[in-house]
Amino acid sequence: MDFARTPSPDSAPDIVDDLPQDVFPPEARMQFAKNYPETPHKLTHNLRQHELLALDALAALAGKLPSRSIEYNRGDLPIGVEGKPGTTGLSIEDTIRQVATSNSWAVLKNIEQVPAYEALLRRLLDEIHDEIEAKTGAMLRPQGFIFISSPDAVTPYHFDPEHNILLQIKGGKTMTQFPAGDAKYAPDEVHETYHSGGARELVWSDNLATGGTEIAITAGEALFVPVMAPHFVRNGPESSISLSITWRSDWSFEEADARGLNRILRKLGIDPAAPGRWPRSNRGKAYAYRALRKVGFVS
């Protein structure tokens, strides 16, 4: 679905009327077009201090979202963590309102479930729609996530299946990114398990650190994260609000389905080649996996 170009009768366009004409200024769009979809890079944006992204508004948003769309944990975490570490005992609303002192990080997932935030996400993605589709085909399954983090909080080492732009709204943070598609940082077997329902957290070892690239962003800056690029995040000395706008593409779905076929091949005792990174095509393996899924060989 081309969400960014699809009208919604329940959206709230009046909420986004006060946005600047270009949230991503022309030079940011040029930078994005040059580097998308494989090269991490910083962008500037004009989305700061918007009423939908204030703490009270975000606490109210948390109350409207289903429980499956809310995750919050302690902020004093190591880079590598197994399982869910648990919360500080506060409610999600209090965690957000007291983020400066609650020693937590929270994420509100799929904010497009609420009309006002759907309209905001649609507006942002519409600005870069043409640059996206020129490279990776149709923009598919767009989603929005909001991160609220206490000072010095850590988001552990993991990867994500979407193309992602992280817009810093308040405070600052440093993301350490690692090369996407390099089995040293995320083994092929972990990718394959993830695409069959496994977790996205990765096993951390200190000897990986030298391969990472630290990229710091402050309010008014954004960071592009390629599909499946391993990363972890350290918040700065102030509490932080970040908005992540994500989308899938024909290429990203083909990469995921190629991983699905590789999982089947590995179970048969074959050591398959990893999917290629963009602009290489993974269509053959993807179509084979989809055919197996269609006839019920895989769920």
N, C-alpha and C positions, 0 to 999 in steps of 0.2 A: 504494500500500500504506500502510495506517495503521500504520506501524512502531511508534509509541509505544504502541499498544494490542495489538500482536501478540506473544504469548508466544513465547519462543525456548528450545528444549530445551537449547541449548548456552550459554545466557547464564549469568552468574555473579552471581545476586542477593545472595549473601553479601558480595560485594565492596562493594556499595552500601548494605548494612544500616547502616553507621556514618554515613551521611549524616544531616544534620538533617532533621527532619520536612518542613520547607519549605526547599528550596534558594533558591527565590524567595519571599521573605516576602510576606504579603498586600498590603502597600502597593506592592511592586514589581509584582505581578500587576495591580493596579489601574492603575498607571502604564502598563504594557504595553497593557492593554485600551484605554486612552484614546488611545494614540498609534499603535498598529499599524493598518495596515501602512506608512504613508507618512511618518511623522514621526520623525526621529532623536531618541533620548532615552536618558538614563542610567537604569540600574536598579541595585539592590543585590542581592547574592547571598551565600549562606552556604557556598559551595564553595571553601574555602581549605585548603591543606596536606593534601589528600587523597592517600593513598598511591599511587593510580594516576597522579597528576600530579607526582610527584617526579622529579628528573632521572634517577636510575638506572632507575626504572620506564619512563620515556619512551625511554631508550636501549634498553631491552629491547623495548619496543613497536616501535621502528624495525627491530629485527632480525626481527620477526615479519611485518612488512608487505611486500608485493611492491614491487619497485623503482619501479613506476609510481606508487606511493602516497607516495613520498618526494621532496621537493625541498629542496635547501639551496644557499645562495649566500653570497657575501661580503656583509657588512653595510654596508660603506662605499660605498653606492650613491647616485646622484642620484635625485631624485624621479621623473624620467622616464628610462626605460631601454628600449632595444630589444633583444629577444632575451634569452637567458639569460646572465648575467654570469659564471657559473662559481663554483667553490668555493675554499676556502683550501687544499685539498689533504688535509684530514682526512677520515676516514671519518664517516659520519653518527653513529655511536655516540660517537666522540670529539668531534665537533662539539657534540653535546648535552651530554655530561659536562663539557666545557671551555667552555661557552657564555659564561662570565664573561670569557674571554680570547681566544676563537677568532675574534672579529670576523666573526660569521656570523649568518644567520637561517635557520631550518629550519621546514618545515611537514610534518607527518605527516597524510596525507589519508585520508579514509574509515576512521577508527579503528574504526568499527562492524564491520569485518572480524574483529576480535578480540573474543571473547565478553565479557570483562570490561568493555571499553569500549562494546560494544553495550548492555550493561545500564545503564551510566552514562548514555549518551545517551538511552536509552529513558525512564529515570527523569526526566531533566531536561525532556524534551519533554512528558512526560505531565502535568507540572505546569501547562503553559500551553496544553495541547491545546484546551480549550474556548474560550479567548480567540481562538486562531488560527482555528478553524473557524467561529466566529460572524461573522468578517469576510471571509475569503477562501476558504471552502469547505474541502474535505478537505485535511488535511496530508499531503503527498506527498513521497516520496524524501528522507527525513531523512538527514542526514550529519553527521559530526563531523570537525573539523580541529584539530590542536594546533600552536601556533606557539611556537617556542623562539628567543629573540632575544638577541644580545649587547647590551651597553650602547651606546646611540646608533645602533643599526642602523636602516636605512630599508627599509620595504616600498614599492616604487615605485607610482606612480599607475596605478590599474586599476579595473575594476568586476567584480561577481560576479552570477550569475543567480539566486541564492537569497535568500530572507528569512534574516536572519542576526542572531544575538545573540553578541557577543564578550565572554566572561567573563574578566576579568583575575584570574589566580591568584597570580602573583608579580611584583613590580616594578610598573612603570607605563609607559604609552605615551600618545601623543597622536595621535588620528586626525583628519585634516582631511577633512571630507565636503563634497561638492558636490551641487547639486540633481539628483535623479534625473529623467531624461527631458528634460533641457535640452540641446539639440544643441550649445550653446556649449562644454560640458564633455566631451561624448561624441557626436560627430556620428552622425546616423542611419546613414550608410553603415558606420561602425565597428560599430554594433550588429548590422547585418544580416550583416556579414562574420563577426562572432563566432558568431552562431547557425548559420552554415554551416561552422563548424570553425576559425575564426580565433582569434587570441590575445585575451586579455582586457586586456593592457597598453594604455594610452592614451598619446597624444602629449601631453607636457607643455609648456606655455609659461608663463613667469613672469607674464604678464598675466592668467592665470586665477586667481592666488592670492587676489585680493580677493573672489572669489565663494565662497571656502571658509569653513566653520565648524569651528574647532578644538574638539575635545572630548577632554579628558584623563580617563583612568581609572586608578585604582590598584587594588591587590589588594582584592577584596571588592566591586568595582564591575563593571558590565557596560554594554555599549553596543549598541543596536539599529541595524542598518544596512539601509535599505530596498533592495529589489531594484534592481540596476543603478545604485545611487548611486555615482558616481566617488569615489575616496578614495585617500589615501596615509597611511602611518603612520610616525611617528618614535618609536623606543623611548626610554625615559628613561635616566638615568645608571646604572641597575642592570640586570642581566640579567632577562629577562622570560619568563614562561610564560603563555600565553593559550589558552583553549578556545573554539572557535567551533562553535556548534550551529546547523545550517541546515536549511531545508526548502523545498520548492516547494509551489505551490498551483495550483488551477485557473486563477486569475487570472494567475499568473506564466507558466504554460505557454501561455495564450492570447496574452499579450504577446509571447512568444518566437516563436510561430507566425505572428502578425501581422507580425513583423519578417521572417520567412521569405518571406511573400507579397510584402512590399514589395521585397525583393531581386529577386524575379522581375519585378515591375512596373518597377523601375528599369532592369533589363536591356532591357526593351521600350521604353525611352525615356520612361517615365512618371515624374513626380516625385510619389511617394505621400505622403500625410499620415502623420505618425508615429503609432504607437499611443497611445491615451489612457492616462493614469495612473489608478490606482484612485481612486474607484469606477467610473470609466467602463469600459464593456465593449469588448473587442476580439474578441468571439465571431465576428462575421461573417467578418472576415479570417482568423481562426484556422481556422474550419471550411472555408473555401475552400482554404487551404493544405493542410489535412489531406486534403481530397478529392483534390487534385493529387498528394499524396504516395501516397495509397492506389492510384491508378491508374498509379503509376510515373513521373509527370512529373518529380518530384523524389525524390532518395534520402533 
